[in-house]
Amino acid sequence: MNRAWAYVLLGTVFEVCWVIGLKHSYNFLTWTGTTIAIIFSFALLILATNKLPVGTVYAVFTGLGASGTVLMEMLVFGEPFKMLKIILILVLLAGVMGLKLVTGKPKSEGGVH
C-alpha cells in the first residue's frame, strides 16, 4: 500500500513538470521532456490504481498536482503571490489528506466488486 502512495506522489511530481511544460516549452527538447513527463505521470497513476481506489488516487493526484503547479509558478516563474491562493491551496490539501485518511482497504481479489 505504501508503494502505491509513493507512485501517486512521484506521479504528481511528473504532473507538475508536464503542466508547467505545456506553458513554457519552446523547442524540441523541452517538448520532449514534457511528453516524457506526461507518460511517466500517467504510468505511475495507473500503477497506483492497481492497489488503491481510483477516485481517491485521482483526487489526490490532481489536488497535489494543482497545488504544486500553482506554487512552482509563484516560486520559479514569477506568478504574483496572493494570500488567497495559499489559503485555497491549504483548503485543497486538507481535502486531499482527508480523502486519504478515510480511504478504506481495497476489497480482496476475486470478491464481489
ABEGO torsion letter per residue (X at the ends): XAAAAAAAAAAAAAAAAAAAAAAABABAAAAAAAAAAAAAAAAAAAAAAAABBAAAAAAAAAAAAAAAAAAAAAAAAGBBBBAAAAAAAAAAAAAAAAAAAABBBBBBBGBBX
